[in-house]
Amino acid sequence: MIMTYPLFIVTGISGSGKSATSLELQKIMVDFNVFDMDLIVNNDDYQTACDNWLKVAY
């Protein structure tokens, strides 16, 4: 049987606390992987970064 897990995506405008929220999620959701989009965006290419995260997630 294939195990599946939910995918939670935190969104918001710049400066709204997404990165701070992800740091707190890492502390309380220790059995899950928490990723910060800021770590993989190159040259403001957010579409490619989103596509890559979805490949990792699924």
N, C-alpha and C positions, 0 to 999 in steps of 0.2 A: 504494500500500500504506500502511495506517495503522500508524504506529509506536506501539508500546505499551511501557511501562516498568513495572517492579515498583513496588508501593506498600509501603513499610516503615512500620510504626506502632510507636512506642516507647511502652510503657505502664508504669505502676507507681504505687505509692502516693505521696502527697505527700512531698516531700523525698528521694525515692529517686535523684534525679540525672537526670531526663528532660531538663530544660532544659540542663544541663551537657553531657549526651550529644549533644543536638542541635547545640550549638555546636561540638563536636569533629567531628561528622559533616559540618558545613559546610566544615570545613578539609580533610577527606580525600575528600569526594565532590563535587568542584568542578563536575562536569558535571551535577549533579542539584540540584533545589530541595529545601531543607530548611525545614520550617515548624514553628513552636512554637505549640502550641494556646493557650498563655497569651495570645498576641497577639490572639485573636479572641473570647474568652469574655466575654460581657456579662451582668452580673447573675447570675452563676453558672448560666447557661442552657447547660449543656454539651451537651445533645441538639441544640440548634440549631447550636451551633458544630461539632459532629461532622458534621451534615448539610451544612453549608456547606463544610467541608474536603473531603468526598467529592464535592461538586459541582465544586470546583476540580480535584481529582485526576482526575476522569473527565468 
